[in-house]
Amino acid sequence: MLTKRIIPCLDIKNGRTVKGVNFKHLKDAGDPIKLICWYTKQGADELIFLDITATNEKRKTLINLVRDISSHINIPFTVGGGIKEEKDVELLLNAGADKISINTAAFKNPNLLESFSKRFGSQSIVLAIDTKYEKNEWWVYLNGGRISTKTKTLDWAKEGTNRGAGEILLTSMNHDGTKNGFALDITSKISESITTPVIASGGAGKLEDFYKIFKKGKADAALAASIFHYKKIEIPKLKFYLNNLHIPVRI
């Protein structure tokens, strides 16, 4: 049985780590390099870095940060934000990233998933989906959760994997930063509908939330930010807890 992964996420703005609630009210959460060194020692399985205000002008700054990150850690890490063409992917992977995450650009031009996976391999391509529950359905949102669409989340997850995405990063906007638990229903629906691994994001607040997302949500990995950044939960304790409940994790 494959082990379940614990993944800290660092949202980056102007070179600093930030965290908000429901994609709003961002607060500084520390220096990203110091945090990644801490997470490496803690036993994180992977790391994800999202440049939440990425623009073409800031691309050079992000690439320099990726180079710095890769020199400090020996675990896989994913980088996302503002990726729109093959050149962006090439630069980030060459700078040391193991995977790239693409969100809005892939939705607007799904052919990108096909071209990216063909050139770089599907294992390097993570499709990030921001989703919100309203009117009795989960819908895809774009541009950092600012723009709604009429596309159902499950439909887009299926299409994205069919087009070449090697992994789904699913973030519930309703749960983000609330610490009230992950979105179990939509995560389990997607996990049961595709063969591609699913990373659950949004809502982690206590140890039990991780157990539920793996057991009931059927996620392959669980991502969290603030509870790790502010050391509300430390990864060794979390993995010990999960291991005792027979959830396979890398100790």
N, C-alpha and C positions, 0 to 999 in steps of 0.2 A: 504493500500500500504506500502511495506517495505521501510524504510528510506535508503537513499544512504549514504554510509560511506566515511569519509575522513581519510586517513591512511598515516601518515608520515612514511618514511622508513629510517632506519639507516644502511648504509653499514659499517661493522666493519672490521678493519684491525689492528692487534696487539693491540686490546683493545681501539682503537680510531675510531671515526666516520670520514669517508672519502667520497668524492664525485668527480666524473669525468664527462667527456663528451664522449658519444658513447662508454662507458665502458673503456675509457682510461684517462690518465693525472689526476690521483687521487690527490686530495688536502685534507688536514686536515680540518674537519668541526666541531671539538669540542669534548668535553667529553660526551659519551653516556648517563651517568646518569643525568647530568645537562640538557641535551636535553629532556630526557623522562619526567623529572619533569616539564619542561616548557610545553611540549605537553599535559600532563595530565591536567594542569591548563587551557590550551587553549581550551580544549574540543575535542581533537582527539578521534575518535571512537575506533580505534585500533592502534597498532604499529607493524611494521615488522622489524626484525633484521636479516641481512644477513652477515654471516662471509665469506667474499669474498675470503679469502685465507685459508680456513679451511683445517687442516690436522689432522690426528689422534693425533699427538703430542700436538696440540693446543686444543684438545677437552676439557681437564680439565679446561683450562682457560675460554673457552666459557661457560661451565656449571656454573662456579663461577660467571660469568657476568650475566647469566640468573637468578641465585639466587638473585643477587644484584638488578636486574631490578624488579623482582617480589615483592621485599620488598618495592619498591618505588611507584608502580602504582596499580591501581584497575580497569584497562581496559584490554581487551584481547590483547595478543601479540603473534606473530608468530616468530619462530626462524628457520633459514636455514643456510646451509653451511656444506658440508662434511658428510651429513647423508646417510649412506649406509646400515644399518641393524637395526633390531628391537631394539637392545640394545641402539643404539644412540637415537632413539625416546623415549624409556623408560626413559633414563637418563634426557633428556631435559624436558619432560613432568613432571617428578618427581621434577625437579628443579624449576618448576613454569610456564613453557611455556604453553599456551593454545592450540597452534597448531605448527606443524612443516612444513617447506617448503622443498620439494625435487625436484631436477631438473635433472642433468646429470645422477645420479644413477638410477632414475626411467626410463629414456629413454633407458639406456643400459639394464635394467632388469625390464620391466614393471610389472612383478609378485610382485615386492615390493609394489606397490600400493594396490594390492589385500590383501597381508599379513598384511600390515600396517593398512588398513581400517578395516579388520576383527578383528584385535586384539585391536586397539585403537579407532575405530570408524571413519567413513569417515569425520565427522565434524572436526577432528583433523589433517587431511591431506590436505595440499595445494600443488598442482602441479604447480611449477614455470616453465614458458616457456619463453626463450629468443628467439626472432624472428627477422629476418632481411628480408627486401624487396629487392629482386634482381631478374633480369630476369623475371619480371612480375609476381612474386609469393612471398608469405611469407613463409620462410623456418625456421625450427628449428635449433638453434645453441646451442652448448654445452660448458662446461668448461669455464663458465663466458664469453661466446661470442667469444671464440678463435677457436672453431672447428665447421665447417659447416656440415650439414647433407643433405640428399636427401629426407627428410621427410617434407611434407607440414604441416604448423602450425595447420590449421584447422583439419586435419586428426589426428594429435597427441592429440589435445585438446579433440576430441571426444573419442578417445581410452582411454585416461587417465581418463576421467570421468566414462566411462564404466567399468574401472578396479577398481574404488573405490575412486578416488580423490574427495574431498568434495568441492573444490574451485580451480579456476584457477587464477594464478598470471601471467598476460601477460605483458611482457616488450618488447617494440619496441626498438631495438638497433639503428635504424635510427633516432629515436626521443629522445633518452636518453640524458638528460642534455642540449638539444638545446633550451628549453623554447619556442618552436614553436608550441606547441599543441600536443595532444595525437594522436595515430594512430586510427582514427575513423573507417576506413573501416574494418580492420581485427578484431577489437574489436566487432563491430556490427555483423559481420558474425559469430563469435564464440558465442556471447551472444544469437543470434537467433537460433543457432544450438544445444545448450545444455541447460539443466535445472539447471546446477550447476552455482553458482554465479561466476562472472568474475570481477577480480580486474585489472583495467587498470593502466599501469605504463610506464613512459617515455615521457617527453615532456612538462610537465606542466610549464607554464610561466606567465599566467595571469588568472584573474577570469573567463573570458569567456571560457577558455579551459576546465574548470570543467563543466560548463553548457553544452558544446558541447559533452563531453564524456558521460555524463548522458543522454542527450536528443537524440543525433544522434548515439553515440557509444553504447548506451543501457547497459553501464557498471553498475554493482551493487555497485562498490566502486572505488575510485580514489586514487592512491598513488602518493606521490611526496616527494622529498628530499631537494634539495638545496634551493628552494624558501621558504620552511619552516625553514630550518636550519639557513639561513641568514636573515630570517624575511622579505622577499620581500612581502610575503602574510601571514597574520595572520589568523588562523583558524576561530575565531569568525566573522571576517569581511567576510570571504569566505562563511560561513554558512548563514549569514544574506543576502548576495547577492543571494545565491541559493534559499533560502526560499522565497524571494520576487519574484523569477521567477517560483515559484510553483514546485521546486524540493524538494521532501520530505527529510529533514535532521533532525538530532537530535540537538535541540538547547540547 
